[in-house]
Amino acid sequence: MIKRIFCLLCLAVFLFSCQSKKKLVYFQGIENVKGGEKVDFEPLLQSDDLLLIIISSPVPEAAVPYNLITYSASSLEDQDRSGGSGVRYQTYLIDKDGNIEFPILGQIKVGGLTKSQAVDKIKTALKKYITSPIVNLRIVNYKISVMGEVVRPGLYTVQTERITLPEALSQAGDLTIYGDRKEILIIRDVDGVKTHHFVDITSADFINSPFYYLDQNDVVYVKPNQTKVNSSVVGPNVTVGISAISLLITIIALIAR
């Protein structure tokens, strides 16, 4: 009898462990996912993006009128943009119609373009005035939000203008044990329209999803799993107790047969 009870307990623990693993482990089945293809991800510029645009030329004097500067008290932001001199270059906010106002060139529509497309467009316009212009463009307010069941929820600034969903979750300290890994919500603005999509990071298939790379201003929300929901209603200790009692009743029922 004791041997039978022991075997049933081992079986219950084994089944519970397997089920927990499927809910927690990331990238399951990655050995079956087709890979090796080069991915050229480049975010589209959108309204409210703040652009830093620096113009260079073989003749430095020719580029000066296009590089407006502003003076302010020295700050960390100033030092990052100007080497600590207290001088920073003018930034350009993309308006609701996708346009910026650029010195001499006037209004330029860059919304909906990739960064390289915007650079080419500005460079083409500059060639009327400058020989061999060089355009350096950066999105200085590229950010994403991570909310819900993560260790450090918050707003994160992305310096590289390219970030994946796993990288964003890593910056937020990863999911807590109570985070639902099968339905991570991503809210994205597409041409002024809010869209949403659910991602299952336990399945390796999502690495080929259009939501593997995050766009600027994406919102990532990790909802609580059922264990956390139950705990919020009856308390974590009661939930554990109920689970233990349910397991004990199951074992007794099997023995009684």
Buried (B, 14 or more C-beta within 10 A) or exposed (E): EEEEEEEBEEEBEEEEEEEEEEEBEBBBEEEEEEEEEEEEBEBBBBBEBBBBBBBBBEEEEBBEEBBEEEEEEEEEEBEEBBEEEEBBBBBBEBBEEBBBEBBEBEEBBBBBBBBEBBBEBBBEBBEEBBEEBBBEBBBBBBBBBBBBBBEEBEEBEBEEBEBBBBBBBEBBEBBBEBBBBBEBBBBBBEEEEEEEEEBBBBBBBBBEBEBBBBBBBBBBBBBBBEBBEBBEEEEEEEBEEEEEEEBEEEBEEEEEE
